[in-house]
Amino acid sequence: MIDTTLRVGLVGYGLAGSVFHAPLISTTDGLSLTAIVTADVSRRASAAERYPGVRVVERAEELWSADDLDAVVVATPNRAHVPVARAALEAGLAVVVDKPFTPTAAEGEELAALAAQRGLLLTVYQNRRWDGDFLTARRLVADGAIGRVLRLESRFDRWRPVPKGGWKESGDPADAGGVLWDRGSHLVDQALQLLGPVTEVYAEVHTRRAGLTVDDDVFLALRHDGDVRSHLWISDVAAGPAPRLRLLGDRGAYTKFGLDVQEDALRAGRVPTEPGWGEEPESAYGVLTEYDGRSRPVATEPGAYQDFYAGFAAALRDGAPAPVDVRDSIAVLEVLEAARRSAGERQVVKL
């Protein structure tokens, strides 16, 4: 029997690599976590302990010279996304890039053009398309449970009154730091997937905490084709809870509190092959308010981050569509750049 297992190298073993990528790659049928790259000595030791038999190296260049991979996952700090992805494509490898795809839409276009020229698969890890709350919202829309959608309200808030430091709170544009590019990439992607292309962007982008030069409190108002609206909040200074998601239609509404459970599960060392993966307790279910004013809980769809890598394997092996079209992530960056312009100019930006 011919071995069709696809060999994957993971570049970066910080939070993204160790929590959001390695556990999924290593448990996906048809994929083999073959190599891990990290310059940090303690992280190399941790990777070797958790994944015995996986080659752990210091520099990404060691992957290109080894010539024993089919694909590379780029889970580095944002400033390295473009050079590492470009090098991997030039080495003839399929590539997954963590979000945000690139610091600018123009750089995303360049990588997409290179992948097309080389005939290689390039996709972006927009994992929160597979959050349970978002999957539930999509199902309710598809089922007509809330009627015609009027507005999506979506939040990704945290309470971090003291800055943590590090590149995510760097004001250097090359780092693509701040909450707009970080968690905003998730919310904008979800809004585009649910409601379609954006035609207008209005944004308020603030730096609230002392000592920072990068955004930590953001509001976006998006107008989609058909005059549907998205209102999106991303903040590190939100001490009180608000709905994670509220979807309003002309026949009802879906309201959901609390974040998807998969991140906490991955941080705790769990993997998607375990029973009950992605399932929420009934106490966390969202509420559907119907046309007659009556409300009832709605079971949350199980979260399924593993579906991204299952889709990646199918795309690479069988020619199935990429789990995330790279054009979608370029569209996200165009909205984020328009938001930055809107906030700076204090006006609506048309796309």
C-alpha atoms as one frame of an Amber mdcrd trajectory, in Angstrom:
protein
   0.000   0.000   0.000   1.297   3.468  -0.934   1.704   5.763   2.053  -0.298
   8.935   1.327   0.465  10.581   4.670   1.383  14.225   4.183   4.447  15.428
   6.070   4.023  18.806   7.787   6.599  21.167   9.232   5.509  23.684  11.864
   7.433  26.967  12.067   6.906  28.591  15.464   6.139  26.957  18.793   4.766
  29.784  20.891   1.082  29.985  21.790  -0.095  29.586  18.186   2.189  26.687
  17.312   2.013  24.738  20.560  -1.710  25.228  21.310  -3.562  25.870  18.049
  -1.561  23.925  15.463   0.621  21.064  16.726  -2.196  19.247  18.605  -4.463
  19.432  15.538  -1.851  18.462  12.947  -0.704  15.515  15.050  -4.238  14.113
  15.427  -5.507  14.611  11.855  -5.781  11.521   9.665  -3.516  11.813   6.657
  -1.159  14.348   8.263   2.112  13.707  10.065   3.771  16.338  12.220   7.296
  15.805  10.943   9.308  18.853  12.060   8.999  21.787  14.461  11.041  24.986
  14.259  11.685  27.236  17.246  14.721  29.284  18.209  13.784  29.127  21.911
  15.748  26.433  23.774  13.042  25.729  26.352  10.387  25.471  23.650  12.530
  23.023  21.693  12.770  20.869  24.808   9.004  21.092  25.368   8.258  20.173
  21.743  10.613  17.210  21.826   9.031  15.944  25.038   5.448  16.198  23.787
   6.144  14.940  20.260   8.892  12.296  20.456  10.142  11.305  17.042   9.409
  14.718  15.551  12.491  16.548  14.309  12.921  19.788  16.312  15.248  22.395
  14.810  16.295  25.972  15.423  15.907  27.607  11.999  13.310  27.383   9.231
  16.071  27.131   6.626  16.780  23.642   7.939  13.377  22.561   6.630  14.038
  23.673   3.060  17.384  21.867   2.887  16.012  18.625   4.371  13.599  18.091
   1.456  11.347  15.752   3.471   8.115  17.785   3.753   4.903  18.295   1.799
   3.629  21.356   3.653   4.609  24.036   6.142   2.507  25.817   8.756   3.618
  29.366   9.583   2.829  30.085  13.246   5.509  32.703  13.837   5.071  36.276
  15.081   3.268  38.305  12.424   6.336  40.087  11.047   7.756  36.725   9.885
   4.606  35.495   8.126   5.561  36.853   4.713   9.262  35.885   4.551   8.684
  32.390   5.942   5.658  31.709   3.729   7.516  33.027   0.688  10.519  30.807
   1.405   8.273  27.768   1.857   6.470  28.420  -1.440   9.778  28.915  -3.212
  10.861  25.540  -1.781   7.816  23.966  -3.455   5.727  23.402  -0.323   2.036
  23.937   0.404   1.550  26.559   3.104  -0.807  27.355   5.968  -0.366  30.830
   7.482  -1.855  31.712  10.851  -4.058  34.786  10.983  -3.638  37.657  10.435
  -2.461  36.403   7.043  -0.035  39.255   6.362   0.562  42.759   7.765  -0.942
  44.312   4.615  -3.360  43.277   1.883  -0.704  44.046  -0.732   1.648  41.487
   0.836  -1.197  38.980   0.876  -1.717  39.558  -2.844   1.990  38.936  -3.467
   1.937  35.602  -1.638  -1.278  34.550  -3.385   0.278  35.364  -6.763   3.412
  33.378  -5.925   1.362  30.350  -4.841  -0.709  30.507  -8.037   2.424  30.839
 -10.165   3.940  27.776  -8.485   0.706  25.799  -8.504   0.828  25.390  -4.724
  -1.866  25.363  -2.051  -1.887  28.445   0.182  -4.477  28.868   2.916  -5.002
  30.800   6.150  -5.851  29.463   9.609  -9.133  31.294  10.281 -10.013  28.733
  12.941 -12.913  30.643  14.490 -15.087  29.812  11.523 -15.367  26.552  13.461
 -16.355  28.104  16.820 -19.508  26.504  18.176 -21.394  29.791  18.505 -20.612
  30.811  14.941 -21.563  27.381  13.573 -24.843  27.698  15.472 -25.491  31.176
  14.081 -24.863  29.927  10.541 -27.274  27.038  11.090 -30.006  29.325  12.417
 -29.612  31.642   9.427 -29.693  28.715   6.989 -32.802  27.327   8.701 -34.583
  30.691   8.553 -35.015  30.676  12.328 -34.542  34.453  12.666 -35.837  35.433
   9.234 -33.971  38.017   7.189 -30.755  39.035   8.949 -30.635  42.708   9.885
 -27.545  43.025  12.065 -24.712  40.973  13.523 -23.280  42.149  16.848 -20.071
  40.341  17.726 -17.493  40.848  20.472 -14.112  39.471  21.415 -13.386  41.247
  24.680 -10.912  40.639  27.486 -10.007  42.327  30.743  -6.262  43.052  30.774
  -5.814  46.348  32.633  -2.036  45.815  32.747  -0.331  45.350  29.357   1.433
  42.015  28.913   4.160  43.341  26.633   5.597  41.493  23.649   5.198  41.893
  19.923   1.387  41.780  19.984   1.449  45.102  21.849   4.157  46.610  19.672
   3.420  49.795  17.769   5.810  48.883  14.930   3.644  48.412  11.805   5.815
  45.456  10.773   4.583  43.564  13.840   0.923  44.010  12.846   0.168  44.226
  16.557  -2.909  45.487  18.366  -6.351  43.996  18.812  -7.642  45.196  15.421
  -5.275  42.952  13.444  -5.257  40.196  16.079  -8.791  39.371  17.196 -10.325
  41.696  14.628  -9.148  39.238  11.961 -11.501  36.669  13.478 -14.554  38.904
  13.817 -14.260  40.439  10.358 -13.780  37.014   8.774 -16.895  35.708  10.531
 -18.904  38.745   9.443 -17.842  38.315   5.821 -18.645  34.615   5.887 -22.078
  35.171   7.383 -23.193  38.354   5.632 -21.088  38.696   2.500 -18.869  41.454
   1.058 -18.430  44.786   2.829 -19.175  48.051   1.031 -18.570  50.608   3.810
 -16.427  50.711   6.941 -16.639  53.008   9.952 -14.210  52.490  12.844 -13.180
  53.885  16.209  -9.685  52.750  17.149  -8.286  53.667  20.568  -5.274  53.130
  22.810  -6.663  53.145  26.358  -3.868  51.770  28.553  -0.854  53.830  29.580
   2.447  52.971  27.992   1.016  51.502  24.772   1.322  52.872  21.251  -0.967
  50.270  19.671  -4.753  49.833  19.675  -6.410  47.966  22.534 -10.055  49.092
  22.207 -11.827  49.029  18.835 -15.327  49.339  17.372 -16.193  48.592  13.736
 -19.450  49.234  11.887 -19.595  47.406   8.558 -22.195  47.727   5.831 -22.567
  44.601   3.716 -24.224  44.100   0.341 -27.978  44.283   0.821 -27.673  46.873
   3.622 -27.065  44.277   6.339 -24.887  45.622   9.152 -22.172  44.238  11.429
 -21.189  45.915  14.685 -17.936  44.480  16.021 -16.095  45.171  19.282 -12.574
  44.094  20.263 -11.177  45.249  23.585  -8.604  44.472  26.254 -10.252  46.863
  28.707 -13.700  45.296  29.047 -14.187  44.502  32.737 -17.859  43.536  32.420
 -19.513  40.861  30.279 -21.573  41.491  27.155 -22.976  39.003  24.643 -20.277
  37.292  22.637 -22.679  37.291  19.714 -26.143  38.658  18.982 -27.754  38.064
  15.623 -30.879  40.104  14.872 -33.404  39.220  12.168 -36.875  40.359  11.190
 -38.435  37.280  12.801 -36.226  36.707  15.832 -32.794  36.941  17.444 -30.024
  34.666  18.681 -28.032  35.797  21.735 -24.980  33.968  23.029 -22.668  34.682
  25.969 -19.222  33.191  26.520 -16.368  32.150  24.252 -16.025  28.845  22.430
 -14.615  26.098  24.663 -11.900  24.786  22.328  -9.127  27.240  23.177  -9.301
  26.423  26.885  -9.375  22.714  26.058  -6.279  22.988  23.863  -4.457  25.035
  26.496  -5.253  22.272  29.001  -3.600  19.693  26.747  -6.760  18.086  25.347
  -7.043  17.052  21.691  -9.988  16.789  19.276  -9.923  12.988  19.201 -11.198
  12.903  22.809 -14.911  12.232  23.445 -17.052  15.336  23.777 -14.635  17.617
  21.974 -16.010  21.104  21.387 -19.248  20.455  23.265 -20.687  23.097  25.597
 -22.713  22.452  28.748 -26.387  23.321  28.551 -25.805  26.199  30.952 -23.777
  27.939  28.231 -26.309  27.557  25.415 -27.475  30.657  23.603 -31.079  31.815
  23.465 -33.358  32.092  20.442 -36.049  34.750  20.803 -38.785  34.110  18.272
 -41.329  36.284  16.459 -43.973  35.895  19.190 -41.527  37.053  21.881 -40.996
  33.633  23.423 -37.412  32.548  24.139 -35.844  29.116  24.298 -32.295  27.777
  24.659 -30.596  26.496  21.530 -27.989  23.744  21.738 -24.597  25.033  20.617
 -23.084  23.164  17.696 -19.875  21.373  18.772 -16.824  23.455  17.932 -14.623
  21.819  15.301 -11.180  23.358  14.796 -10.051  19.931  13.581 -12.142  20.421
  10.451  -9.647  22.998   9.189  -6.794  20.495   9.049  -9.045  17.711   7.758
  -9.977  20.096   4.952  -6.332  21.004   4.390  -5.397  17.331   4.043  -8.247
  16.773   1.572  -7.242  19.825  -0.468  -3.609  18.785  -0.657  -4.223  15.078
  -1.270  -7.458  15.043  -3.293  -7.701  18.503  -4.831 -10.681  19.537  -2.681
 -11.234  23.273  -2.120  -8.942  24.887   0.461 -10.536  25.089   3.923 -10.078
  28.873   3.727  -9.767  30.599   0.375  -6.764  32.913   0.518  -8.873  35.589
  -1.209 -11.151  35.616   1.838  -8.252  36.545   4.101  -7.090  39.264   1.720
 -10.643  40.677   1.883 -10.362  40.664   5.697  -7.134  42.669   5.485  -8.771
  45.166   3.130 -11.513  45.751   5.704  -8.954  46.129   8.523  -6.954  48.636
   6.478 -10.144  50.558   5.704 -10.917  50.566   9.439  -7.535  52.090  10.179
  -8.160  54.795   7.572 -11.676  55.433   8.857 -10.477  55.949  12.411  -7.650
  58.228  11.290  -9.860  60.331   9.030 -12.987  60.098  11.254 -15.207  59.213
   8.336 -16.825  56.304   6.545 -14.562  54.536   4.037 -16.136  52.970   0.968
 -14.784  49.715  -0.473
